[in-house]
Amino acid sequence: MAAKHGCDALHPGYGFLAENAEFARMCAEADVKFVGPPPEAIAAMGGKTEARRRVSALGVPIVPGATTDIDDPAEGARIAAELGYPVAVKASGGGGGKGFRIVESEEQLADALAAVSNEGQRFFGAPEVYLERYFADPRHVEIQVLADEAGNVVCLGERDCSVQRRHQKLVEESPAPAVDELLQARLADYAIGIAQSIGYASAGTVEGLLVGSDFYFLEMNTRLQVEHPVTELVTGIDLVREQLRIAAGNELDVRQDEIEIRGHAIECRINAEAAHKGFIPTPGTIDAYREPGGPGVRVDSGVSVGSTVTPFYDSLLAKLIVWDTTRERATARMQRALREYEIGGVTTLIPFHSRLLESRQWHEGGTARDLLGSREWLQSTAPDQASA
C-alpha cells in the first residue's frame, strides 16, 4: 500500500510492525525506507534467548536463567530447580506484558510452559519459551539510545518504569530516582556497546532490572517507546525527528558530551480502565473531553468527544507528560494537570494516578508494588473515593 501511494518512507509507530524484521525487509524490497533499525538488528534482538546470548558475550549482566529455548518440561524443571523458585516463564518473542507467567513451584511449571508457548504463538507468531529467575520487587530501568548509519551512537539517559500492572507500564520518569552518576555511566556504556555490536541505527531502548545497584539486561526494544516524550523533555531532543533524519541518511548532530539531562519529567498513561476493579477495560463513548495545559505540560492523545473506546485494542487513550526542575516540582505539576484533565463517558486511570502521586511510596521513589497488589488501596482509587 505504501509503495502504491508513492511513499518514500514508512514510520511503523510502536506497534508490533515496528519490531518485525520481515516487515522491514519488505519495505526495503519495495524501495520504501523503513524508519527504524536495519532488519538484521531487529532480528538480533527479536528472540530473547538469542539476545541474552549476544549481550552476555559483551560482558553485560543478564537475568540468571536459560540462554536457550525450553523444549522439554523436564529440562525446564532442571533449570528452574537450579535457579530456585519462583521463576518467570517468558515467550522468547514476547513483550508488552504478554507471554509472561510467574511459577511458584514445579507442579505449576508444565502448565505454565504450555500456556506461555500458546500466548507466544498467538500474539507474536513464535511459540518458543525460556526461563529466568524471578525478582519480587526490582526496579525496571531502561536506557535510551540513538544511532546513525555511520556507526555513531549516543545515550540519552535512562527512564524508570517500575510502576506497572500485569507487567505493563503505567508511569515512567526520567531521571530514574535510584540511579546515581556512576551507575548512569555504566548503563550508558552497556547500552551503547549493545547498539554498536548489532549495527543499530535509529532510536532504541535497552531494558533491564535494577536489584539494589545490580543491573540485569532484559531485552532491547528496537523501536520508539511509548514513553519517549519523557526523554524528549529532559534532553530537548525530538526522538521522532531524529529517527526521520537518520532514515534520510543524516549523521547525528549531537555528541555524547553535548547531551545534558535537565530537570525531571513524568509520564502517566491515561488508560480506559477501572483500577479499583482490577484494571478491567472500560469501553464506551467519550462524551466530555478537556486536556490540561500550561508550561511544562504535554498531552499526546488520539481521542476527542464522540470517540468510541472498543474492547478490542489497547486501552491507552492518552499520555500525560510534565516537566519541571525537580522530581518534587514535577510531581506537583502532574497532580495539578491530573485535576484539570476531564474525560467523560468512560472510567480512566486519572483517579489512580492522583492517588499514587499522593502516596508515601511515590514520594520515597519506591516501586509501589505493595500498593498495586493491595485490593483495599486499589479500591480507594475509585472515581468517587479519589475525589473525596
C-alpha positions in Angstrom: 0.0 0.0 0.0 2.8 2.4 0.9 4.5 1.7 -2.5 1.2 2.0 -4.3 0.7 5.5 -3.0 4.3 6.6 -3.7 5.5 6.8 -0.1 9.3 7.4 0.3 9.4 6.2 3.9 7.2 4.5 6.4 7.2 5.0 10.2 5.8 1.9 11.9 5.0 3.7 15.2 5.5 1.5 18.3 3.2 -1.4 17.5 4.2 -5.0 16.5 5.3 -4.0 13.0 7.9 -1.7 14.5 9.9 -4.8 15.7 9.1 -7.1 12.7 12.3 -7.8 10.8 10.4 -9.3 7.9 8.3 -6.2 7.5 11.5 -4.1 7.5 12.8 -6.3 4.7 9.6 -6.0 2.8 9.9 -2.2 2.9 13.4 -2.4 1.5 12.3 -4.7 -1.3 9.5 -2.2 -2.2 12.0 0.7 -2.1 10.2 2.3 0.8 12.6 3.5 3.6 11.8 1.8 6.9 12.1 4.4 9.6 13.8 2.2 12.1 16.8 0.0 12.5 18.1 -2.5 9.9 16.2 -5.8 9.8 19.4 -7.6 10.9 19.5 -5.5 14.1 15.8 -6.2 14.7 16.3 -9.9 14.2 19.4 -9.9 16.5 17.3 -8.7 19.4 13.9 -10.1 18.4 14.4 -13.5 20.1 15.0 -13.0 23.8 17.3 -16.1 24.2 19.5 -15.1 21.3 19.6 -11.5 22.6 20.6 -12.8 26.0 23.5 -14.8 24.5 24.7 -11.9 22.4 24.6 -9.4 25.3 26.2 -11.8 27.8 29.1 -12.2 25.4 29.6 -8.5 25.6 30.1 -8.7 29.4 26.7 -7.2 30.2 24.9 -9.0 33.1 21.8 -10.8 32.2 19.0 -12.0 34.5 20.1 -15.5 35.6 18.3 -18.1 33.6 18.3 -20.1 30.4 20.2 -18.9 27.3 18.3 -21.5 25.1 14.7 -22.1 24.5 13.0 -24.8 26.6 11.6 -27.6 24.5 11.1 -30.2 27.3 9.3 -29.7 30.6 11.9 -32.0 32.3 14.7 -29.7 31.1 12.7 -26.7 32.3 12.2 -28.3 35.7 16.0 -28.9 36.0 16.8 -25.3 35.1 14.1 -24.0 37.5 15.5 -26.1 40.3 18.9 -24.6 39.7 17.6 -21.1 39.7 15.3 -21.6 42.7 11.6 -20.8 42.7 9.8 -18.6 41.9 10.8 -18.4 38.2 9.5 -16.4 35.3 8.4 -18.3 32.2 8.6 -16.0 29.2 7.8 -16.1 25.5 11.1 -15.7 23.5 9.4 -13.3 21.1 7.2 -11.6 23.8 6.8 -8.1 25.1 4.3 -5.6 26.5 3.4 -7.9 29.4 2.2 -10.7 27.0 3.7 -14.2 27.2 4.8 -14.0 30.9 3.9 -16.3 33.8 5.3 -16.5 37.4 5.8 -20.0 38.6 6.0 -20.7 42.3 6.6 -24.5 42.3 7.5 -27.4 40.0 3.9 -28.5 40.0 2.9 -25.4 38.1 5.7 -25.4 35.6 4.5 -27.7 32.8 1.2 -25.9 32.6 2.9 -22.5 32.6 5.3 -23.6 29.8 2.4 -24.7 27.7 0.3 -21.6 28.3 3.2 -19.2 27.6 4.1 -21.1 24.4 0.5 -20.7 23.3 0.5 -17.0 24.1 3.8 -16.6 22.2 2.3 -18.2 19.1 -0.9 -16.3 19.4 0.5 -12.8 20.0 3.9 -13.0 18.3 3.9 -16.0 16.0 6.7 -17.6 18.0 6.0 -20.5 20.4 9.5 -20.6 21.9 9.8 -20.0 25.7 12.6 -19.7 28.2 13.1 -19.3 32.0 14.5 -16.6 34.2 14.9 -16.1 37.9 12.0 -14.0 39.2 12.8 -11.0 41.3 9.9 -10.0 43.6 10.5 -6.2 43.7 13.1 -5.0 41.2 13.2 -1.6 39.6 12.5 -1.5 35.8 15.1 0.8 34.2 15.6 1.4 30.5 18.3 3.3 28.6 17.5 5.4 25.5 20.0 5.3 22.6 20.2 7.0 19.2 22.4 5.6 16.5 23.0 6.6 12.9 24.0 4.6 9.8 27.6 5.8 10.1 28.0 3.9 13.4 27.7 6.9 15.8 25.8 6.1 19.0 24.8 8.3 21.9 22.9 7.6 25.1 20.1 10.0 26.2 19.9 8.9 29.8 17.6 6.4 31.5 13.9 6.1 32.5 12.4 4.4 35.5 9.3 2.4 34.5 8.7 0.4 37.8 5.1 1.3 38.4 3.3 -1.5 36.4 0.2 -3.6 36.4 0.3 -7.1 34.8 3.9 -6.3 33.8 2.8 -3.4 31.7 3.9 0.2 32.4 1.7 2.8 33.9 4.1 5.6 35.0 7.5 6.5 33.6 10.0 9.1 34.7 13.5 10.4 34.0 16.0 10.6 35.5 15.5 7.3 37.4 15.3 8.0 41.2 17.6 5.1 42.1 20.3 5.7 39.5 23.4 7.7 40.6 26.0 9.2 38.3 28.3 6.2 38.5 25.5 3.7 37.7 24.3 6.1 35.0 27.7 6.0 33.2 27.8 2.1 33.5 24.3 1.8 32.0 25.2 4.2 29.1 28.3 2.0 28.4 26.1 -1.1 28.3 23.5 0.4 26.0 26.0 1.9 23.6 28.0 -1.3 23.4 24.9 -3.4 22.6 23.8 -1.0 19.9 27.2 -0.9 18.3 27.5 -4.7 18.4 24.4 -5.2 16.2 25.0 -2.3 13.8 22.0 -0.4 15.2 20.6 2.7 13.6 17.6 4.7 14.8 16.1 5.2 18.3 16.2 2.1 20.6 15.9 1.2 24.2 17.9 -1.3 26.3 15.7 -2.5 29.2 16.7 -4.2 32.4 16.1 -4.9 36.0 17.8 -3.0 38.8 18.2 -5.0 42.0 19.9 -2.8 44.5 22.8 -1.5 42.4 23.0 -4.6 40.2 21.6 -4.1 36.7 20.5 -7.1 34.6 19.7 -6.9 30.9 16.2 -8.0 29.9 15.7 -7.1 26.3 16.3 -4.4 23.7 13.3 -2.7 22.2 14.3 -2.0 18.6 11.7 0.8 18.2 10.4 4.0 19.6 9.0 3.6 23.1 5.5 4.7 24.2 7.3 6.8 26.9 9.7 8.6 24.5 8.3 12.0 25.5 9.9 11.7 29.0 13.3 11.6 27.4 12.5 14.4 25.0 11.5 16.7 27.8 14.7 16.2 29.8 17.1 16.3 26.8 15.3 18.7 24.5 15.9 16.2 21.6 12.9 15.2 19.5 13.3 11.4 19.0 10.9 11.1 16.1 12.6 14.0 14.3 15.9 12.2 14.8 14.5 8.9 13.5 13.5 10.7 10.3 16.9 12.4 10.0 18.7 9.1 10.5 16.4 7.3 8.0 17.3 10.1 5.5 20.9 9.2 5.8 22.0 12.0 8.1 24.5 11.6 10.9 23.7 12.5 14.4 24.2 16.2 15.0 24.9 15.8 18.7 27.8 14.3 20.5 27.7 12.4 23.8 29.5 15.2 25.7 26.8 17.7 24.5 23.9 15.8 25.9 22.6 17.3 29.2 19.8 15.9 31.4 17.8 18.9 32.6 15.1 18.8 35.3 12.7 15.9 35.7 9.9 14.5 33.6 7.0 12.2 34.5 4.5 10.4 32.2 1.2 9.0 33.3 -0.6 6.6 30.9 -4.3 7.5 30.7 -5.9 4.2 30.0 -9.6 3.4 29.8 -9.5 1.1 32.8 -11.0 0.8 36.3 -8.1 0.4 38.6 -10.5 -0.2 41.6 -11.9 -3.2 39.7 -8.6 -4.9 38.9 -7.8 -2.6 36.0 -10.6 -4.0 33.8 -11.1 -2.2 30.5 -13.9 0.3 30.3 -15.2 0.5 26.7 -17.7 3.2 25.8 -18.1 6.6 24.1 -16.3 9.7 25.3 -18.9 12.4 26.0 -16.7 15.0 27.5 -13.0 15.8 26.9 -10.8 18.6 28.1 -7.0 18.4 28.3 -4.8 20.2 30.8 -2.3 22.8 29.6 0.2 25.4 30.7 4.0 25.5 30.8 5.7 22.1 31.2 2.6 20.1 30.4 2.3 17.9 27.3 -0.6 15.6 26.2 -0.2 13.0 23.4 -3.7 11.9 22.6 -5.8 10.3 19.9 -9.3 10.8 21.3 -11.9 13.6 21.5 -15.6 14.0 22.2 -17.5 11.2 20.3 -14.6 8.8 20.2 -15.6 5.2 20.7 -13.4 3.1 23.0 -13.7 -0.5 22.0 -12.6 -3.6 24.0 -10.6 -5.0 21.1 -7.5 -2.9 21.3 -5.0 -1.5 23.9 -6.9 0.7 26.4 -4.4 3.6 26.1 -6.3 6.9 25.4 -3.6 9.4 26.0 -0.2 10.1 27.6 0.1 13.0 30.1 3.7 14.2 30.4 5.0 17.0 32.6 8.4 18.6 33.2 9.8 20.7 36.0 13.2 21.5 37.6 13.0 18.7 40.3 11.1 15.5 40.9 9.1 17.1 43.6 8.1 20.0 41.4 7.3 17.7 38.5 5.1 15.6 40.8 3.2 18.8 41.9 2.7 19.8 38.3 1.4 16.4 37.4 -1.0 16.4 40.2 -2.4 19.7 39.0 -2.6 18.5 35.4 -4.5 15.4 36.5 -7.0 17.5 38.4 -7.6 19.6 35.2 -7.9 16.5 32.9 -11.6 15.7 32.1 -12.6 12.6 30.3 -16.3 11.7 30.5 -18.2 8.6 29.4 -15.6 6.0 30.4 -13.7 5.3 33.6 -10.0 6.1 33.3 -6.8 5.8 35.3 -6.8 9.5 36.2 -8.0 8.9 39.8 -5.5 6.1 40.2 -2.6 8.3 39.2 -3.8 11.1 41.5 -3.8 8.7 44.5 -0.5 7.2 43.5 1.3 10.6 43.4 0.0 11.3 46.9 1.5 8.2 48.4 4.5 7.8 50.6 5.8 5.1 48.2 5.9 7.6 45.3 7.5 10.4 47.3 10.2 8.0 48.5 10.9 6.9 45.0 9.6 3.3 45.5 8.2 0.8 43.0 4.7 1.0 44.6 4.2 -2.8 44.0 2.7 -3.1 47.5 0.0 -0.6 46.6 -0.8 -2.2 43.2 -1.0 -5.5 45.0 -3.4 -4.2 47.6 -7.1 -4.6 46.8 -8.0 -2.2 49.6 -5.7 0.5 48.2 -6.9 0.0 44.6 -10.5 0.3 45.8 -9.6 3.7 47.2 -8.8 4.9 43.6 -12.4 4.6 42.6 -13.5 7.9 41.0 -15.8 8.9 43.9 -13.2 7.9 46.5 -10.2 9.6 44.8 -12.1 12.9 44.5 -13.4 12.8 48.1 
